[in-house]
Amino acid sequence: MNVFLVSMGCAKNTVDSERLMGRLTALGHRAVEDPHEAEVGIINTCGFIQDAVKENIDAILDLEQMKEQGVLPHIIVVGCLVNRYEAELRKELPTVDLFARAEEWDAVVHYLQGLAGGGTAPLTPHTPRGGEACLRSGLLPGTPWSRYLKVSEGCSTRCTYCAIPLIRGGLRSTPVEQLVEEAQGLCAAGAKELCLVGQDLTVYGQDLYGEPALRQLLSGLDAALPEGTWLRLLYLHPDRVTEDLTDFLLGTEKVLHYLDIPIQHINESILTRMNRSGGGSGDHIRHIFRFIRERDPLFALRTTVMTGFPGETDEMFQELCDFLREAEPDHAGAFVYSPEEGTPAASFPDAVPREIAEERCSVLTEIQASISQERSGLFPGRELKVLIEETDPEAGEAWGRSYRDAPEVDGMVCVQCEASGELPQPGEAVLVRVTDCAEQDLFGEPAEGAGDA
């Protein structure tokens, strides 16, 4: 059957969608990019915050409208939104043919096989993630050279504002050997960058091995993957980023000098209310950011900060502003606290008015813009390896990412190739001499004799 699949939300959802599509294509179903060509429409949903809930409901309603018009015969809704609001969804969306919770792929497989009149096939570590099918269907963003490796699901930390444990449950890690095998398969299919994702990479393996096993995983990947492969680490809890871990990361061959360390806040009282403090967490965050930069001044740091958490005062907010100026992260995302149903923080007193939280968020964004510009200014005159993602032959330009830039959320590098007349192709890694910079983006030209970096 022809299947149209929409993947909403985070990178972890993208991996789930690839795995589901890999299983379906292994059974003979076909991924299509145009819903008008599909017999079944599947939406893999996100239910993390209320803005995402609204966006996902709108996407489901679009499929329902197509079904009412006779364009799309069957609709399947899966994923986090079903985990969180299944009863309400069943009541409000009567034209949906099947609801399935996250990772309940058997239900999807059995339903499609029932429609098609075929048998089923189990999902195993050897089931391909459907990379080519996903690319053809538009599920992958046209960048098969950059893929996500989901190392775990769920979270047991239980920050008071976060609904992830309610939606996905506690930490569930994938064994090291299985991840190494999956990573080798992705590289064999053309991946040159693997972005490791989980709710918190620093606790990976705690549930399987009795202690965190991130180092064992990275050592296995470092040894097993082709030379030149990039390993990018996303989402590390700051309390568990230590000097020893930093030195280990700096000593590996393939792990990029880039870390995404969401701090959420720096004030100790706020961190305690968030259940993100083991005592002295604010001081530890300051220390570890300084330590990383002492080890490598050009190390790329990304973080996330939250404004408007219950009890945040002007003084506490100012402390957060001061931290950004002191730590100088290369990239920082700021967002307004959202009270989520079922989380402890949703019932906390001392709510911050929305307009104040939004104003504070804007202030942080302005501060970070200046910091990002200053950090970018360190690179003109230097050479960087750049993974090309798109080209503009008319302008004689290619655009890609360096070690400093994670997919979709950070900046890019513009490679100006008019002089050479030869554009590198998407998926190529080239050496670039940086000549200029903007707040997020860098500009450069192919380094002399660069070739394939």
Protein Blocks (a to p, Z undefined) as FASTA:
>chain_A
ZZddddehjfklmmmmmmmmmmmmmnopacdfblklpcbdcddddfkbmmlmmmmmmmmm
mmmmmmmnomambacdedjklmmmmmmmmmmmmmbmbdcdehilmlmmmmmmmmnopacd
dddfklcghlmmmmmnomagoiakbccddfbgcjfklpakbcklmmnopaddddfklmmm
mmmmmmmnopabdcdddfblklgoklmnopacklmmmmmmmmmpcehiacddehiafklm
cfklmmmmmmpmklccbddddekiacfklmmmnopagghklmmmmmmmmmmmmmomkbcc
dddddehiahiafklmmmmmmmmmmnopabdcdddddddehiaklmpghiacfklmmmmm
mmmmmmmmmmmmmmmmmmgopacddddfbdcfknopacdddfklcghkaccddddfklno
pacdehiacddddfbdcfkbccddddehklpZZ
